[in-house]
């Protein structure tokens, strides 16, 4: 949150460069979606099945960065 108008405009410009702010899900909200962009329900992302599935996908594709990013994301969710 910010109360500074100039900072708000700067942040909005950054967000607008990534997201089409006039669109809503289930439309594609990313301006330049990656080849494997997917969405999931928040409750699904917190389910017991989500983390093992994410680990398996990362291992299958040899993507260590995705594996670490998913772990960091889930750790942040758990620790608040």
Secondary structure, DSSP 8 states (H G I E B T S, - for coil): ----HHHHHHHHHHHHHHB-TT--TTS--BTT--TT-----HHHHTSHHHHHHHHHHHHHTT-HHHHHHHHHHHHHHHH-
